[in-house]
Amino acid sequence: MDWTTEFLKTFKNFCEKEIKDKAEEWDNEGSLPIEIFPALANIGYFGLLAPEEYGGSNLGALAGVKAMEMLSEYCGSTFFSASASFGLFGEPLRNFGTNEQILKYYIPVLEGNKIGCLGITEPQSGSDVSAITTSAKQLQDGSISLSGQKTYITNSSIADFAIILARYTNSNGEDKGLTHFLFELDKPGINRGKPMKKLGLKASVTGELFFDQAIIGKEECILGGIGKGFRQTMMTFNEERLSIAAYSLGVLNACLKESISFARTRKSFGIPIYQHQAVSGMIAELYTKVESVRSFTYRIAEEMEIDLRKERKDKDAELGAKCSALKLFASVQAREGTNLAVQIHGGAGFMEEYKVARLYRDIRLAEIGGGTSEIQKSIITGTIMKIKS
């Protein structure tokens, strides 16, 4: 048995014991227990992509996707909050951080002792990253003052650390472009909004962060270089879109399992409903969606893993378009799949006591988060028109 197979077996047992029977309760309460972060770290979930010297297992993108798929099958909220911490926050830090930043911020998050978040979106700036107005100004003593507002931030109310994208102006008044800043959230001038009320994924808290001339540090809080924020964000988006595809696949898996179980036990006209042609056809459609999304997702994970090992000049120019195409396809298939699952359940599917009702609500974010489906189409077309002859 290889390391990935062994981990997934252990992780499945963990999800069965620690998450399966608690996900609905967490959803009703509107929050996750903080203890789930160190629990996921201890089982090895956070460290799948991390180098061994940082305490990770470095099993790679495909192993990570399979684990995210599994967690999403049990609880989408846990997946999103965990991914925001070790993924959206942790991965840019792992890829671009200094040794000092990794020791101070990355390892505590990897160990589950601290929680991270990433702040890109603003009230007037979503997928259009170039429209960001949050400003970071270097004062004469070298300190950096941050002002602005970020919204729809996963983990905003529970995070210890943040990476924030802002426009940077140095002490000479020169605009140095979009830059990522890394700091603790317990500083004066930083305020958090209340968790937002959402349609789905209710246990994964989402909210706003406000910065009012907050002194966040000096140049040591700059992540990956001045003016490099836009490129870093685009790279992070590729990984986020792959993870949303894994989430979509996990939801489809759950829909298929719930539908098969229900169709075997629910009877109409004296026979199990799966024996009726209409229900049989919906189950077949759902199975087809699962298999097609799985194949596409695993292939892109493998291609991303290969691409990460290449020199910059040899990298796949289509990878961004492929990640967008994958997210577009997987999220639509999952939304249609949850609809089929609810329809198979009939009236029961409209009741919150059945898991498919939660899956139906939760999946809607997949076509919005990480860039809407419409943005994905623009990215795909823009890329292929440049590189395809």
C-alpha positions as CSV (number, residue, x, y, z in Angstrom):
1,M,0.0,0.0,0.0
2,D,1.5,3.4,-1.0
3,W,1.5,6.4,1.3
4,T,-1.4,8.2,-0.5
5,T,-3.6,5.1,-0.2
6,E,-2.7,4.6,3.4
7,F,-3.4,8.3,4.2
8,L,-6.8,8.3,2.5
9,K,-7.8,5.2,4.4
10,T,-6.9,6.8,7.7
11,F,-8.5,10.1,6.7
12,K,-11.7,8.4,5.7
13,N,-11.9,6.8,9.2
14,F,-11.3,10.2,10.7
15,C,-14.1,11.8,8.7
16,E,-16.5,9.0,9.6
17,K,-15.7,9.4,13.3
18,E,-15.1,13.2,13.7
19,I,-17.2,14.9,11.0
20,K,-20.0,12.7,9.6
21,D,-22.5,13.0,12.5
22,K,-21.5,16.6,13.4
23,A,-21.7,18.4,10.1
24,E,-25.5,19.1,10.4
25,E,-25.1,20.4,13.9
26,W,-22.3,22.7,12.9
27,D,-24.4,24.0,10.0
28,N,-27.3,24.8,12.3
29,E,-25.0,26.5,14.8
30,G,-23.4,28.6,12.0
31,S,-19.8,27.8,13.1
32,L,-17.1,25.1,13.3
33,P,-15.4,24.2,16.5
34,I,-11.9,25.7,16.6
35,E,-10.6,22.2,17.6
36,I,-11.2,20.9,14.1
37,F,-8.2,22.8,12.8
38,P,-5.5,21.0,15.0
39,A,-7.4,17.8,14.5
40,L,-7.1,18.1,10.7
41,A,-3.5,19.1,11.0
42,N,-2.7,16.2,13.3
43,I,-4.2,13.6,10.9
44,G,-2.0,15.0,8.2
45,Y,-4.6,16.8,6.0
46,F,-2.9,20.2,6.2
47,G,0.5,18.9,5.3
48,L,-0.2,17.0,2.1
49,L,1.5,19.6,-0.1
50,A,4.0,20.8,2.5
51,P,7.7,19.9,2.4
52,E,8.9,17.4,4.9
53,E,11.2,19.9,6.6
54,Y,8.1,21.8,7.6
55,G,6.4,18.8,9.0
56,G,4.4,17.9,5.9
57,S,4.2,14.7,3.8
58,N,4.7,16.3,0.4
59,L,2.4,13.8,-1.3
60,G,1.5,16.2,-4.1
61,A,-1.4,17.8,-5.8
62,L,-3.3,14.6,-6.7
63,A,-3.2,13.3,-3.2
64,G,-4.4,16.7,-2.0
65,V,-7.3,16.7,-4.4
66,K,-8.4,13.2,-3.3
67,A,-8.3,14.3,0.3
68,M,-10.2,17.5,-0.4
69,E,-12.8,15.5,-2.3
70,M,-13.2,13.2,0.6
71,L,-13.6,16.0,3.2
72,S,-16.1,17.8,0.9
73,E,-18.2,14.7,0.8
74,Y,-18.7,14.9,4.5
75,C,-18.8,18.6,5.2
76,G,-18.4,21.5,2.7
77,S,-18.0,24.1,5.5
78,T,-15.1,22.3,7.0
79,F,-13.5,22.0,3.6
80,F,-13.8,25.7,2.9
81,S,-12.6,27.0,6.3
82,A,-9.7,24.5,6.3
83,S,-8.8,25.4,2.7
84,A,-8.8,29.1,3.4
85,S,-6.3,28.6,6.2
86,F,-3.8,26.1,4.9
87,G,-4.5,26.7,1.2
88,L,-5.5,30.3,0.4
89,F,-3.3,31.6,3.2
90,G,-0.7,28.9,3.5
91,E,0.1,28.2,-0.2
92,P,1.1,31.7,-1.2
93,L,3.2,31.8,2.0
94,R,4.9,28.5,1.2
95,N,5.5,29.6,-2.4
96,F,6.7,33.1,-1.8
97,G,7.5,33.6,1.9
98,T,10.9,34.1,3.4
99,N,12.3,31.6,5.9
100,E,11.4,34.0,8.7
101,Q,7.8,34.4,7.5
102,I,7.4,30.6,7.1
103,L,8.6,30.0,10.7
104,K,6.4,32.7,12.1
105,Y,3.2,32.2,10.1
106,Y,3.2,29.1,7.9
107,I,4.2,26.4,10.4
108,P,1.7,27.5,13.1
109,V,-1.0,27.3,10.5
110,L,0.2,24.0,9.2
111,E,0.1,22.7,12.8
112,G,-3.4,23.9,13.2
113,N,-2.5,26.1,16.1
114,K,-3.3,29.3,14.2
115,I,-5.8,30.1,11.5
116,G,-5.1,32.1,8.3
117,C,-7.2,34.0,5.8
118,L,-6.7,35.7,2.4
119,G,-8.2,39.1,1.6
120,I,-8.6,40.0,-2.0
121,T,-12.2,40.9,-2.6
122,E,-13.6,44.4,-1.9
123,P,-17.1,45.8,-2.0
124,Q,-16.4,47.3,-5.5
125,S,-13.8,44.8,-6.6
126,G,-14.3,41.1,-7.0
127,S,-12.9,39.2,-10.0
128,D,-11.4,42.5,-11.3
129,V,-8.3,42.4,-9.1
130,S,-6.9,45.5,-10.8
131,A,-9.7,47.6,-9.3
132,I,-8.5,47.1,-5.7
133,T,-8.4,50.3,-3.7
134,T,-7.1,49.1,-0.3
135,S,-3.9,51.1,0.2
136,A,-0.7,50.4,2.0
137,K,1.5,53.5,2.6
138,Q,5.1,53.4,3.8
139,L,5.7,56.1,6.4
140,Q,9.0,58.0,6.9
141,D,10.1,55.7,9.6
142,G,9.6,52.6,7.4
143,S,6.3,51.5,9.0
144,I,3.5,50.5,6.7
145,S,0.0,51.9,7.2
146,L,-3.0,49.9,5.8
147,S,-6.4,51.4,5.0
148,G,-9.4,49.9,3.3
149,Q,-11.9,47.2,3.4
150,K,-12.1,43.5,2.4
151,T,-15.2,41.5,2.1
152,Y,-16.5,37.9,1.7
153,I,-13.4,36.7,3.5
154,T,-13.5,33.1,4.7
155,N,-12.4,32.8,8.4
156,S,-12.4,36.6,8.8
157,S,-13.8,36.5,12.4
158,I,-11.7,33.6,13.6
159,A,-8.4,34.1,11.8
160,D,-5.1,34.9,13.6
161,F,-3.2,35.9,10.5
162,A,-4.0,37.5,7.1
163,I,-2.5,38.0,3.7
164,I,-4.0,41.2,2.2
165,L,-3.6,42.5,-1.3
166,A,-3.2,46.3,-1.4
167,R,-1.8,49.1,-3.5
168,Y,1.6,50.0,-2.2
169,T,3.0,53.5,-2.0
170,N,6.6,53.9,-0.7
171,S,7.9,56.7,1.5
172,N,8.8,58.8,-1.5
173,G,5.1,58.7,-2.7
174,E,5.8,56.3,-5.6
175,D,3.1,53.9,-6.5
176,K,4.7,50.4,-6.5
177,G,1.7,48.4,-7.6
178,L,-0.4,45.6,-6.0
179,T,1.5,43.9,-3.2
180,H,0.7,41.2,-0.7
181,F,1.1,42.0,3.0
182,L,1.3,39.4,5.7
183,F,0.5,40.2,9.4
184,E,-1.3,39.3,12.6
185,L,-4.9,40.6,12.9
186,D,-4.7,41.7,16.5
187,K,-3.3,45.2,15.7
188,P,-4.9,48.6,16.5
189,G,-6.8,49.9,13.5
190,I,-8.0,46.5,12.4
191,N,-11.7,45.6,12.9
192,R,-13.8,42.6,11.9
193,G,-17.4,42.6,10.8
194,K,-19.9,40.1,12.1
195,P,-20.1,36.8,10.3
196,M,-22.4,37.2,7.3
197,K,-25.7,35.2,7.0
198,K,-25.4,32.9,4.0
199,L,-27.4,30.7,1.8
200,G,-25.1,27.7,2.4
201,L,-21.8,26.6,3.9
202,K,-23.2,28.2,7.1
203,A,-20.6,26.7,9.5
204,S,-17.7,28.3,7.5
205,V,-17.7,31.9,8.7
206,T,-17.4,34.6,6.1
207,G,-17.2,38.4,6.8
208,E,-15.4,41.7,6.4
209,L,-12.1,43.1,7.5
210,F,-11.6,46.9,8.0
211,F,-8.3,48.7,8.1
212,D,-8.1,52.3,9.4
213,Q,-4.4,53.4,9.1
214,A,-3.4,50.2,10.8
215,I,0.4,49.9,11.3
216,I,1.0,46.3,10.2
217,G,4.8,46.3,10.3
218,K,7.7,47.3,8.1
219,E,9.1,45.7,5.0
220,E,9.2,42.3,6.7
221,C,5.5,42.1,6.3
222,I,5.7,42.2,2.4
223,L,5.1,38.8,0.9
224,G,7.1,37.8,-2.2
225,G,8.3,41.2,-3.3
226,I,7.0,44.6,-3.9
227,G,4.6,44.9,-6.9
228,K,4.3,41.1,-7.3
229,G,0.8,40.8,-5.8
230,F,-1.1,40.4,-9.1
231,R,1.0,37.5,-10.4
232,Q,0.9,35.8,-7.0
233,T,-2.9,36.1,-6.9
234,M,-3.3,34.6,-10.3
235,M,-1.1,31.6,-9.3
236,T,-3.2,31.2,-6.1
237,F,-6.4,31.3,-8.1
238,N,-5.3,28.3,-10.2
239,E,-4.9,26.3,-7.0
240,E,-8.2,27.6,-5.7
241,R,-10.0,26.6,-8.8
242,L,-8.6,23.1,-8.7
243,S,-9.7,22.8,-5.0
244,I,-13.2,24.0,-5.9
245,A,-13.4,21.2,-8.5
246,A,-12.3,18.7,-5.8
247,Y,-15.1,20.2,-3.6
248,S,-17.6,19.8,-6.4
249,L,-16.5,16.2,-6.9
250,G,-17.0,15.5,-3.2
251,V,-20.5,16.9,-3.3
252,L,-21.3,14.8,-6.3
253,N,-20.0,11.7,-4.5
254,A,-22.3,12.5,-1.6
255,C,-25.3,13.1,-3.9
256,L,-24.8,9.7,-5.6
257,K,-24.4,7.8,-2.3
258,E,-27.5,9.5,-0.7
259,S,-29.5,9.0,-3.9
260,I,-28.7,5.3,-4.2
261,S,-29.5,4.7,-0.5
262,F,-32.8,6.5,-0.8
263,A,-33.8,4.9,-4.1
264,R,-33.2,1.4,-2.6
265,T,-35.4,2.0,0.5
266,R,-38.1,4.3,-0.8
267,K,-40.9,2.4,-2.5
268,S,-43.7,3.6,-4.8
269,F,-46.3,1.4,-6.5
270,G,-44.9,-1.5,-4.6
271,I,-41.3,-1.4,-5.8
272,P,-38.1,0.5,-4.9
273,I,-38.1,3.8,-6.8
274,Y,-34.9,3.0,-8.6
275,Q,-36.8,0.4,-10.6
276,H,-38.9,3.2,-12.2
277,Q,-37.4,4.4,-15.5
278,A,-37.6,8.1,-14.5
279,V,-35.6,7.6,-11.3
280,S,-33.3,5.1,-12.9
281,G,-32.4,7.7,-15.6
282,M,-31.6,10.4,-13.0
283,I,-29.3,8.0,-11.1
284,A,-27.5,7.2,-14.4
285,E,-27.1,10.9,-15.1
286,L,-25.7,11.5,-11.6
287,Y,-23.2,8.6,-11.9
288,T,-22.0,10.0,-15.3
289,K,-21.4,13.4,-13.8
290,V,-19.3,11.9,-11.0
291,E,-17.1,9.9,-13.3
292,S,-16.6,12.8,-15.8
293,V,-15.7,15.3,-13.1
294,R,-13.4,12.8,-11.4
295,S,-11.5,12.2,-14.7
296,F,-11.1,15.8,-15.5
297,T,-10.1,16.9,-11.9
298,Y,-7.5,14.1,-11.5
299,R,-5.9,14.9,-14.9
300,I,-5.6,18.6,-14.1
301,A,-4.1,17.8,-10.7
302,E,-1.5,15.7,-12.3
303,E,-0.7,18.3,-14.9
304,M,-0.4,21.0,-12.2
305,E,2.0,18.8,-10.2
306,I,4.2,18.4,-13.3
307,D,4.0,22.1,-14.1
308,L,5.2,23.1,-10.6
309,R,8.4,21.2,-11.2
310,K,9.2,23.0,-14.5
311,E,11.3,26.1,-15.0
312,R,9.3,29.3,-15.6
313,K,10.1,29.4,-19.3
314,D,8.8,25.8,-19.7
315,K,5.6,26.2,-17.8
316,D,2.2,25.3,-19.5
317,A,0.8,28.5,-21.0
318,E,-2.6,26.9,-21.0
319,L,-2.7,25.8,-17.3
320,G,-4.7,28.8,-16.2
321,A,-7.3,28.2,-18.9
322,K,-7.4,24.5,-18.0
323,C,-8.0,25.3,-14.3
324,S,-10.8,27.7,-15.3
325,A,-12.3,25.2,-17.6
326,L,-12.2,22.5,-14.9
327,K,-13.8,24.8,-12.3
328,L,-16.5,25.8,-14.8
329,F,-17.3,22.3,-15.8
330,A,-17.1,20.7,-12.3
331,S,-19.2,23.4,-10.6
332,V,-22.0,23.3,-13.2
333,Q,-22.0,19.5,-13.1
334,A,-22.2,19.5,-9.3
335,R,-25.0,22.0,-9.3
336,E,-27.0,19.9,-11.7
337,G,-26.1,16.8,-9.8
338,T,-27.5,18.2,-6.5
339,N,-30.6,19.1,-8.3
340,L,-31.0,15.5,-9.5
341,A,-30.4,14.2,-6.0
342,V,-33.1,16.5,-4.6
343,Q,-35.5,15.4,-7.4
344,I,-34.7,11.7,-6.7
345,H,-35.7,12.3,-3.0
346,G,-38.9,14.0,-4.0
347,G,-40.6,15.8,-1.1
348,A,-38.0,14.4,1.3
349,G,-35.3,16.3,-0.6
350,F,-36.9,19.6,0.3
351,M,-36.6,18.8,4.0
352,E,-33.5,19.9,6.0
353,E,-33.3,16.6,7.8
354,Y,-32.0,15.0,4.6
355,K,-28.4,15.7,3.6
356,V,-29.2,16.5,0.0
357,A,-31.0,19.7,1.1
358,R,-27.7,21.0,2.6
359,L,-25.7,19.8,-0.4
360,Y,-28.1,21.7,-2.7
361,R,-27.6,24.9,-0.7
362,D,-23.9,24.5,-0.3
363,I,-22.9,23.8,-3.9
364,R,-24.2,27.2,-5.2
365,L,-20.9,28.9,-4.1
366,A,-18.9,26.7,-6.4
367,E,-20.0,28.7,-9.4
368,I,-19.2,32.0,-7.6
369,G,-16.1,31.6,-5.4
370,G,-12.7,31.7,-7.0
371,G,-14.2,33.7,-9.9
372,T,-17.7,33.3,-11.3
373,S,-18.5,31.0,-14.2
374,E,-18.7,34.0,-16.5
375,I,-15.2,35.1,-15.5
376,Q,-13.9,31.6,-16.1
377,K,-15.3,31.7,-19.7
378,S,-13.5,35.1,-20.2
379,I,-10.2,33.6,-18.9
380,I,-10.5,30.5,-21.1
381,T,-11.3,32.5,-24.3
382,G,-8.7,35.1,-23.6
383,T,-6.0,32.5,-23.1
384,I,-6.7,30.3,-26.1
385,M,-7.1,33.2,-28.5
386,K,-3.5,34.2,-27.6
387,I,-1.8,30.9,-27.8
388,K,-3.8,28.8,-30.2
389,S,-3.0,29.3,-33.9
